[in-house]
Amino acid sequence: ILVKKYRNHSQKRVFFASWETYFLLAEAALRGWTTPTSAKEAYEKGIKASLDYHGVSSFYDTYIASTDYNRVGTSVKWDHTAEPPATVEVDIIDGYTNQPAKFAYKFPVASQTSYKKALNDQMTKVITQKFIAQNPWLPLETWNDYRRLGLPFFENMVVENPLTNLPAITKDNVKTTQQPDFFPQRLKYPASLENSNPEGYKQAVELLGGTDAVLTPLWWARH
């Protein structure tokens, strides 16, 4: 059903939805910019617009009141900004024995993420709900948000050019790699530009403030 609706459909596409406007207003209000609405109101309207579009608006009231943490420690309720505990015990079914069991789930450490500030502050909520609403049509918007904010949280294990002496990424050190320069920042200029307009290419690279590499951050995406 999802494939038919989102991938194979020949008519419906979303390029800039109303919910994106609301989430942009929510972020602007959080930054203290002049907006026609409060951050909370814009945030909740963004969620409602997304749920309305998908025909599940009946869940809106329950959803925006939720204080449950997702897997990376972020809840939905605007005023619920308490950080998650380090670990939480969850009920599971053991995949080997098929028996009920307990599992201590560890939340990410906020200071070891690209964002670094918190797991459940209001900016994190805005970008998390924006990410959910934008799927599956606008993945590049998510890339933009992550480049400039480090949000929403992802386990980032991207290495463009692995070195022979690069330490192995393990389950214990993976979250320490959450840093802006460890994530694809841009697309390289096409080889045709360098070949056909070497002077223009040279000037463009100089304006980058770095090399023509995937990991060179753009000026607006530097944390």
N, C-alpha and C positions, 0 to 999 in steps of 0.2 A: 504494500500500500504506500509506504513512504517513498519507495523508488518511483512509483507511478506519479506521485504528487510533486516530488521535489526534483527528480532527475530527468524523467522522460516526458514531463509535461511540455507541450509545445507553445504554450501561451503565457503562463504566469511566470513573471520574474519580478524580484524586488531589487530596486537600485538605491532608493532612499525612502525609507518608510517613516511614518509618523513617530514611531517609537524611538528612532534614532534622534530625531529632533528633541524629544523629551529628555533623553539621556544626555545629550549635549548641553541642554539647559541645566540639568541637574549638576553636571560637572562644573559648568560656568558659575552657578550659584555657590557651590562649595568653595570655589576659588575667590569668592567675594566680588565677582563681576556683576554688573547691573543686568538683571533678568526680570521678566514680567511675572515670575512665579518663584516659589521657594524651591530649594533643592529637593525636599521631601515630596512636595506635590508633583514636581516634574518627574521624579523617580517613579512614583506610584502610577502616574499617568502613562509612563513608558511601558511599565509592566502590563497595565490594563490594555493598552493598544495592541501589544503583542498577543495577549491571551484572546482578545476579541477577534483578531485576525484569524487565529487558529480555531475559533469556535469553542474555546474552553473557558469562557469568562465566568462560568459558574464557580470556578475554583479560585477566583481572584481574592475574595475576602480571606479565605483560609491561607492562601499563599503569602500574601503580604504581611500576615500576622505571625508567620513561622519564625521561631527562634532556633530551629534545628540547624546544626552546622552541616555544610556539605563536606566533601572529602578533603577540602583544603582549608576548612575552618571558617567559612563565611556563611552567615545566615541571611535571610531575606528582610526581616523586619527592620525598618529604617532606624528606629531608636534603640535597637538591640545591638550594642557595640562591644559587649563583653568578649574578650578574647577566649578562644577555646582552651580547654585544658591541654596539657602536653600529650596525654593519651586518653583514650576512651575505650571501655570494654564493650565489645559487640558480640552478639550471638551469631554463630556461623554453623554451617553443616560441613563437617570434615570431608574433603573430597576423596580421601582414601578409605575412610571407615563408614562414610555416610551417616555419621552420628552427630548429634548436636554437640557443640563445643563453644568455648569462649576464645576471643582473640583481642589482644591489646593493640588497637590501632593508634599509630603515632601521627599527629598532625604535623605539617611543615613548621619549621622554625622561622618566624617572621623576619628576623634579622639576616637570615640566609637566603631570602628570596630577592629577586631583582627590585621589587618595590621597597622592601626592607622595613617599612613603617609599621605595618599591622596586617593581620589576616582578616579582620572583621570591622574595619573602619568604614565610614560611609562612602569614601571614594572607591574602595574595593567593591562594595555592594553595587554601586552604579555601573562600574565597568564589567562586573560579573553578569549582571542582568542584561546589560547591553550585548555582551558576548552571546548569551543564551538566545536573545531575541533575534540577533543577526544571522544565526545559523538557519539554514545551510547556504544562504545566498551570498553573504558578504564576508568571506574569510579574510580578504585583504584589509578590511576595517579592523579585524581582530589583530592582525599583524601590526597595523599602525599603532593601535592602542598599546600593544605589548612593547613595541619599540620605544615609545615615548614615556610610558608609565611603569612598565614591568607588570602590568595587570591584563587579564586575570592571571593567577598563578598557574604555571605549567612546570612539570619536571623537565628541565632543559638539559639535554645531553648532546647537543649539536657540536660537532667539531669539524671545521671545514678542511683542515689539513692536519690529520693526526701525525704526531711525531713518534719516533721509535722509543723515545724516553718519556713519553707522556704517561703519567700515572693512570692506572686502570680506574675506571669509574665503577664504584661498587654501591651496594645498597646503603652503606654507611656514610659515604662521602658525596653522594650524588647531589644532595641539596646545597652543598657548599659551592656548587658550580653555577648557582643562579646569579648571574651578573650580566649587565647589558652587553659587554663585549664578548660574550660567549653565545651569541645568538645572531642569526643572519639579519643584517641591518638594511641591506639594499641589494638591488640587482646591478651587476657590473655593466659598464657601458659596452655596447656591442663592438666586436672587433672591427666591423665596417667603419665605425666612427674614427677609430684610431688610424685606420688605413687611408680613409678618404679625406680626413680633416685633422691632420696631426696637431696643428696649432690650436684648433678649437678643442681637441681632446685634452691637450696639455693644460689649457686654461680651465677646463671643467674639472680636471683632477686637482688642480691647485685650489679651486674653490671648495672642494670637498674637505680640505683640511686633513687629508690622510691619503692613503693609497687607493687605487681603484680596486678595492677588494670587497667581498661580500660582508665582512665584519666591520667595515668603516661606517660609523654611525652618521646619519644625516644631521644637519644642524638642529632640526626641531626634535630630534629623537635622542638627544644626549641628556642623560640623567644628571 
